[in-house]
């Protein structure tokens, strides 16, 4: 260990921090200054990484869960040789820069995840550790360990106050994730003051109760910290947390230990005082020690040699394990070939809950997609997400593909993101739609990071019934649809559910939510012979009703015109989703004297991304439109002339049998028929 070089790196971190934050007139200098020694140790001595290949599959992962302190990581990425320049640091928090105000995945080379919302990075790291051990079990041989790395986290008091970290930590301890090591920056400061005003628990005892290996030390003791890291590495059956006592804004003569240093620039006079105290020339903006840079130059040669040795090992493994390598390529392929997936058959006239159909589809998909893994927040039997015969992931079975998250929706979402971020697996997770609220932060982050996570949300409406308004979602579909980048699919029958799963698997640029029914739904005939293609455009014509009594034609093969209409234009278009599609078809068949078109709109957002020709073909301009969905009306006003043509539920539900509750709230065939009979 080169103590002189480590001190030079820490000095440079403090220098870059005060200047970057001051120049931006915005940022969080306290953590980077307080953790500069640990950061130097992590990047110079602890991590197995290669700046020339930031995506190396066997690199150690480092997650800055306390993302507000991101200048720490930017400074270390720059000095250690990642594709980040001093000019990038000078552009900290500026529009379009590679150094945004919090870590953003995909923006800065070397960052493993988007953090900032406290506790999320901690949860991500648990997912990464799960992925590492699951891949190691599948692909390592006695001779070659091609997957063998650690996941390190830097978390602060705020991370460990947030409930999501508790959920994730409890599961990590239960699973015995021995290659997960968390550094706990214990500076005992939050924005409002000392943590004493809100916090009196013994954190290490809590983690010990979770089943973690715990230890403590001094943030500024290089040798002592390294010894604690070695102890943690030697603990194979427990994750480890190392509490390091620190001083926020260490090195600042007047703000060291002061909560004011957490989230605001130190000020020009204090920056000068810091530089004077540290022995940095006052006029040396963005000072970096040459000792630090030369040390990292030498380290890069060492890292490159280790990287090349791994590549040789991988080539040897590939030559000797052809079948495993074929599987490897499948696991790490960017896209899933859905053409090879044989979906179960569902016939028109059957009555199947879309959650039940999803369960059958999921098992068919899992047979064709070996790296699909996931599970539920203790609702597997209800969500129908059990992968039959594929084992349960546990400390004793790392090959199991069923993940049991327990009653931990928030932690589940963050962990699933971490699995996706690690690479090698395509994860899904599940709960009731009403509990998507509990995991909204990780869903938002998955969308921001463009992670192809799949969310299975069942019991999607007031048709849940007797459990009452606490379990009956009404605003949740609209809430999910507002998240940029998230595609929310609400299939109307079992056949559409199969295609919805394929749509989710085909995505590579963001997450997908499937909203599925508890109650049985009729599998309906489709007027559009190309419906499997057109459903991917967000909506298609499911029924074309003629003007004769009791319906008319529903057999038009193209779905693009009305066989009973001289001008091919309907009198009314009904837009429906999910369980309301079959209701709309049934109602349309009972209307005489009007030409009714029923559109199954599995995703309003996808539909509105189409060209004008397709949109006008499905929803002809100037034609009255009626919307029916068992949820709030918000968003549907885009498709109608007024609220009077939206049948929705803009209040909470009631306890009672599902069909009775829905009828009581106006979601019924009778209500739709009455609306359709109304004159334009």
N, C-alpha and C positions, 0 to 999 in steps of 0.2 A: 504493500500500500504506500503510495507516494503522498504523504500528508501535505507537503508543500504545494503539490499540484492541486489537491482537493481544496485547500484553502484558497488558492488562486481562482478556482472555479466558483467557489461560494462567493468570493469577493466580486467576481464578474456578474454573478446573478443579481447581487444587491445593486450594483451599479446600473445594470441594464434595466432593472425593475424601476428604480426611482426616476430614471430618465424617460422610459417608455410611458409610464403612467403620467408623469408631469407633462410631457409633450402632448399626450392625448387629452390632458386635463380631465381624465376619467380612468377609473380602474381600481384595483385592489392590491396595494403594495404590501399589506401586512403579512400575508401568508408567504409569498415568495422570499421576503426578507427573513422571516422566521424559520423557513424550511430550507434555506440555501445550502446548508451543509448536507442535509439528507438528500436533496436533489443532486448535488455533486456526487455523492456516494452511489446513488441509484444508477445514474447514467454512466459513470466512469468505472464502477467496480461491480455492481450487482447485476445489471441487466445483461442478458444474452441477446444481442441485437446487431443489426448491420445497417447503418444509415444509407448504404447504396442500394438496399433492397428492403424498404420499409414494410413490404407485404410478405416477407419470408414467413412461411407457414410455421416454422419451428422457433420463431422468436419468442422471447418472454414478452408478455403483455404488461404494459404499465398504464393504469387508469388513474387519472387525476380526478377523483370523485369530487373533491373540493374545487370545482372548476373555476370559481372566481379567481383563484390564484394562478391563472394560466400563464402569466408572464414567466413564472418559474420554468414551465415546460418549454415555452418558446425560446428562452435563453439557452436552455440545455440542448434543445434540438439544433439550434444554430451552432453552438460551440462544438457539439459532437459530430457535426458533418451532414445533417439532413439537408434537404433542399429548401433551406430557409436562410435568408440573408440578413445582414445587419439593417439593410434598407427596409426589409419586411418588419423588423422590430420597431423601426422608426415610424412605421405606418400602423402601429398598434391601434386597434379600434376604429380605423378609418374605413370608409366605404370601399368594398371590393378588395380589401387587403387579405393576405394569407394569415393575418394575425387578428382574428376577431376577438371580441370582448370576453367570450367564453369558448372553450374548446368546441370546434365544429368538425365532425367526422367528414372526411372527404375534401376539406378546405386546406388543412395544414398537413403536410407529409409527416408521418410519425405519430399522429394522434389516433388512438384506438376507438374513441367513441365521443359523442356529443354529451358534455356534462354541464353542470351549472345548477339545474334543479337538484338540490342536495339529496343525497342518498341514491340517486339513480345510477351513478357510476359504480357504487358499491354493488348494487344488484346486477349490473351488467357484468362485473367481474366474476360473480358467482356463476353466471351463465357461461362465461369463457372457461372457467375452471371445469365445469361439467363437460363442455365440448372437448377440452384437452384430454381428459381422462377417458371419455368415450371413444375418441379417435385412436388414442394409444392402445386401448384394448382391442380395437378392430384391426389395426394395421402394424403394430409393432411385432417383431418376432424375437425369439431368444437371442438371435445373433445381431439384429439391427433394431435399435430404438429410433425410429425416424420422427416420432412425436414424443417429445420429452422437454417440456418447458414449464415455467412458473407463470402465475398471474399475480402481479403486485398492484397494490392500491394505496393511494395516499388519501386519507379521509380525515376530516376535522370534526370538531365537536358538533357542528350543525348537521353533518352527514349522519352522525350516530344518534342525534335527537330525532331525526325523521323516522317515521314508522317503517318505511319501505326497507331501510337497512336492517331493521330488526327482523322483518319477515325473511329477507334473503339470508341473513346470518344464521337464523335458526335452521333453515333448510340446509345450508352449507355444512353446519356442524353435524346435523343428522346424517348427511351423506358422506361425511368424512373426507372432504376435499382437501387433502394434505398439501396440494401444490398451490394453494391460495394463501397469500401472505399480505396482510393489511398493516400499513403504517398509520398509526393514529396520532395525528398532530394535536397534542393536548396543550393548547395555549390558554385554555380556560377563559376565552373571550368570545363574545358574540356582539352584534351591532349595538344592542341596548346596554351592554356593560359586561361585567363579570358573569360567568355562567352560574355563579352562586345564587343569582336572583331567581333562577328557574330550575336548577339541576343539582341534585345532591346524591344521585345514585353512584354506585361503584361500578364503572363500566367494565372493568376487567372481570369482576365477579359475574356480571351478567353474561359476558361472552364465555366464561368458563362454564356457566350453566348451559349454554348453547352447545357445549361440546368442543370448544376451541382450545388450542394451546395459547396461553397468554404469557406475556412478559412485558417488562418496562425498562426504560433507560433514559439517557440524556440526548436530546436532539443534536448536541454539539460535540458528542464523543464519537469520533469516527470508528475507533477500534471497538468500543463497546457496542455500537450499533451493528457493526459487521458481525460480531460474535453472536448477537441476538438473531441476526439473519441466518447464520449457520445453524443455530439451534432450531429455528423454524423449518429450515430445509430438511433437517434430520428427522423431524416429526412427520412421518409418512401418512398417518391415519387421522390427523386433525388439521383443519385450517388454523392459521396462526394470526394473532393480532399483537403487534408490538407498539405499546404506548410510549411515545417519546415526548417528554416534557419540553416545551419550547416557549419562546417569547415572541409574541407578535411584533413585527417591524423591528426585529433585532438589528442594531446598528444605527438606529435613529436616536440621536441624543435627547430629543424632547418628546418623541411620540412612541418610543419603545414601550411595549406593554399597554398601550392606550387603545381603547376600542375605536377611536377616531381614525386610526391607521388602517382599519379593515377595508373600507370601501371608498376612499377618497385620496386624491393626490396629497403628498406631504406638504406641498407648497414650495415655492422657489427658495426661500430662506432655509427651510429645513433640508432641502436637497443639497444645498451648499454645505450645511452642517454635517450631513451624512458623509459626503465626499471627504470633508476635512477629517472627520473621525476615522474614516477607513483608509486615509492616506492616498486618496485619489485626487489628482489635480482638479480644481473647481471648474476649469474651462474644458475638461475632457468629457465631452458629452458621449454617452453610450460607450464608456470605457470597457475594454475587455483585456484581461491580462494575457500577455504573450505566453506566459507559463501555462495558462489554461489551454490555449489553442495548440501549443506544441505537444502538450500531453495528449490531447484528443487525437492529434495527427498520428501519434504512435499507436494509440489504442485502435484507431481505424484499421491499421495494418493487422493488428492482432485479431480484431473482429472479422476481418475479411478472410484470414486463414482459417478461423473456426467455421466460418460460413462455407468455405470451399471444402473443408473436411466433411461437413454435413452433406454437401452436394454429392461428394464421392460415395458417402454411405448410402445416400438415397439411390444413386445409380446402381450400386451393388444390390441393394434391396430390390430394386425394380427388375434387375436381371434374374434374380433368384426366386422372385415371387410374382410371376406373370399374372396369375389370377387375381391376386391382391391389388396389383397395379391397375388392372382393368376396373376393379371396384373403386379404387382411389380416383381415377379419372371421372367416374360417375358421380362420386361424392363432391368433387370440386368443379364440376361442369357449371358454367354460368347459367345455362338454361336447362329446364326439364323437358324431355321429349314426351309430350302428353299423347302423341299418336299411338304409343305402345301401351297405353292404359286401357284396359277393358272394363268399362263401367258395368255395374249390375243393371239388369233390365227392369224397367217399371212400365207397366202397360196401362193404357188409357182405361179409365173406369176403376182402377184400384184407388184405395184410400190409404194414404201413407203420410204420417207426420214428416215434415222436411228434416227434423232432427234425426228421425229414424233412418230416413233415406241417406242423410249425411253420414251416419255411422257405417252403413253398408258401403257407400262410396269411399269413405276414408280407408276402410280395410282393403278395398280393391286397389286404391292408390298406393297404400303402404307396401303392398306386394311388388308393385312395379317401381317404386321409388324408395330404395333401401336406406337413404339418408334422411327420410322424413321421420322426425321424432316429435313428441309433445305429450300433452296431457291437460288435465283439468284442475281447477282449484277445488278439489274434493267433490266435484259434481259429475265425474265420469259416467256413472250409470244414467244420469239424466241428460247429460250433453251427448251421450252415445259416442264417446271418443276413445273407448278402449280398443287398442290394437291387439286383436286376438292372436294368442300364441307367440307374441313378440317380446315377452319378458318385461319386467319392471326394472328401471334403472335404480340401482341402490349401491351401497358401499360394497356389497358382495357380488353385484352383477352390473358391470359397467357397459355391457352390451345391450341391456334392456332398452327398449324403445318407448316404453310408457313412462312418462315423467309424472310423479305424484307431487303436486305443489302444496297440498294441504289448503286450508282456508286462508289463502294469502294471494288475493287477486293482484294487489299492487306489486308485490315482490315477484309474482309470476310474470307480469308484463316486463319488468326490468330484466329478469333472468333470461327470458325468451329473447329479448333484444341482444343480450350478451352472447347467446348461442349463435344467433345469426351473424353477429359481428366477428366472432372467432373464425367462421368459415368451416365448410365441410358438411354442415347439416342444414336442412330446411325445417325450421321449427313451426309448430302451431301450439296454441293454448286455448283454453275454453272456460266459459262460465255462463251464467244467465245474462241475458242482454241488460237487465236492470243493473247488474253489477259492473258493467263496463265503466261506470262512473269511478269505481274504485281503482281502475287501471288507466284512466285517461292520460295521465302524464307520460307513461311509457309508450302509449299508442301514439301520442303526439310526437315524441322523440323518434319513434320508428319511422313515422312519416317524414320527419325532417331529415333523417339519415338515409331514407329510401331503402329500408330493409324489407325484404319480401316475407315478412312474418304473416302467418294466417291466424285470424281470430275466429273462433267458433262461438257464436253467441246464440244460445237457444232460449226458448220461452219468450218469444219476441213481441208479445202484445198482451192486451187485457184478456185474451183467451186463456191465459194462465189460470184465471178463475179464482178458486177458493182462497188462495194465499193472499189475495187482496191487493190494495194499492201499493203496499211496500214492495211487492214483487211483480207488479204489472208495469212494464215500461210504456211510457207514452211519449216522452220527450227525447228518448235515447236515439232513435233513428235519425232525427234531425240533428242531434248533437254530434253524432259520428259523421254525418254528411258534411258538417262544417269544417272538418279537419282537412287542410290541404294535403293532397297526396295519398290520403286513405281512400280506397275504393270500398264502398259498402254495398253488398249485394244481398237483396232480399228475394230469393227465388219463390215462385208461386206453387210449384209442385215438385215431386220427386225427380222428374226428368230434368227440370231446370236446376235442381240442386246438384245433380251430377255435372252439368256444364259449369255451374258456379265454382265448383271445386277445381275444374280444369282451368277456368279463368284465373283463379287465385294462384295456381301452380305456374301458369304461364307468365305471371308478373315477375319482373326482375328489378323494378324501379320503385317499389313501395309496398306497404302492407295492404292486406285485404281483410275485411270483416264480413263474415257470413251471418245473416240474421235468419234464424230458423224457428219453425213453429213447434209448439208442444203438441197441438191437436192434429188429428188426421186431416189431410187435404186431398181432394179428388185430383187424380192425374187426368188432365184434360187433353183433348185433341187440339192440335195447333193448326191454324189456317195457313200459316207461313211454312212452306216446305223447307225453307232455308233458315228456320228459326235458330238452329244451333250456331249458325254463322252470325245472324243478326242480334242474338242475345248479347254477343260480345260488344255490340254497339250501344248497349244500355237499354234497349227497348225494341220490341217487335210486335206485330199484329197477331194476337192469339185467336181472335174470333172476328168474323165478318157476318153480321146479321142482316138478313133481308127485310123487306117491308111487309112480308106476309105475316099473318097471324102466327104466334108461337114460334117466331124465330126466322127461318129462312136458311140460307146457305151458310155453312161453316166450313165448306170444303174447298175453298179457293186455294189453289196450290201455291200461288205466288205470295199471297198475303199483301199485295200491293194495290189491289183494286177491289171494288165490290161487284160481284157477278150479277147481283140483282138490281144494280143502280145504273141508270142510263149514263150518268156522267162520272161514275166511279167514286162519288163522294158520299160519305156517310152524313147522316143528320146530326149525330152526336158521337163524340169519341169519349170512351170511358178509359181513364188511366188508373191502373191498379197495381199494387205490389203484393208480394207474399200471399198470405191467406185470403186476401181480398180479391185476387184474380179469379179464382173459381167462383166466388160469390158474384162477381161482376158478369162472368160468362152466363151463369145461371139466370141472373136478372135480365140480361140482354135477350136471352131466348124467350122470355115471357112478355116482351114488349111487342105490340103490334102497331103498325102504322108508322113506324120509324125505322130507319136504317141505323143500326148500332154497331160501332166498331169498339172492340175491347183491346187495349194495349197493355201488355205485361211490361212494366218498366222496372226492371231489376235494379237499375242504377240511374237515377236522374242525372247525376254528374257525368257519367260516361255518355249518356244520351246527348247531352248538350255540347259535347265535344265533337259531334258529327258535323259534316258539311250541311249546308242549308237544304240541299236537295233531299237528303235522307230525312232530316227533321220534318220538312214539309210533306214528305211522302207518308210519314207515320202520323203526323198531326197536321192535316191540311189547314192552311190559313183560312180564317173566316168561319171555321166550323166550331160550334160550341163544344167545350170540353168539360167533363165532370171527373173529378179525382176522388178516389176512395182509398183511404189507408187508416189502419187502426193505430194512429199516432197523431201528434200535433200537426196543425196545418202549415206551420212555418216552412217556407221553401216551396210549397206547392202553388202559391199564388203566381209563380212564374209561368204556370201552364194554363191558367184560367182567366176569365174576364173579371171574376169577382169571388169573394169568399163564399158566396151563396152556392157556388158550384163545387165546393170542397166538402166532402164528408169526412170528418176527422174527429179526434178526441182531444179537446183542449182543456182538459181537467184531469185530475187523478181518478183512478178507477174505484171499484167496489169489490167487496168480498162476496163471492157467489159462483155458481157454475159458469164457466167461461162463456158459453153461448148466450146465457141469460144476461150476463154483465155486458157483453158486446151489444146485444139488442137494446138493453137499457140505455146505453151510451150512444145509440144511433148507428152502429155498424151492423147493418142487416140488409138482406136482400130486399125487404119491403121498403126500407128507407131509400135505397138506390132506385128502385122502380118508380117510387113517387117522384124522385128528383128527375128521372129521365122523362117521365110523362109531362113534366112541366113545360109549358110553351117557351120557346126561345125568347 
